[in-house]
Amino acid sequence: MGRTNPTYRDRLREFEERYQPFRRALRYEHQLDFDRLFERADATAHAASYRNATDPAVATLLSMLLAHEAEIRELHERLAAAEGHDGVADVDRSDDGDGSEAPDVETTD
């Protein structure tokens, strides 16, 4: 017995293939960025597969956003470490994602 429904990874490949004309119209460096977006979406395929949606667009975009958020967090942590702070709490992040502005974190210098 074979699979009757395509997997998320199959749908992701189809989704990427549909946007190949868009990719070809990009400058070379942006083509590489485009490829990385889909690599990031593939990295969280386990979570997207759990949803089992027929259209992978939302799960793909969420996976890409999640990867970007993780990268931003890591960069904030590296910046805080380079500046001698204890962690992310010392870095001002004006938007915590809920639409309201977070208060500035005061530091004692």
Secondary structure, 3 states (H helix, E strand, C coil): CCCCCCCHHHHHHHHHHHCHHHHHHCCHHHHHHHHHHHHHHHHCHHHHHHHCCCCCHHHHHHHHHHHHHHHHHHHHHHHHHHCCCCCHHHCCCCECCCCCECCCCCCCC
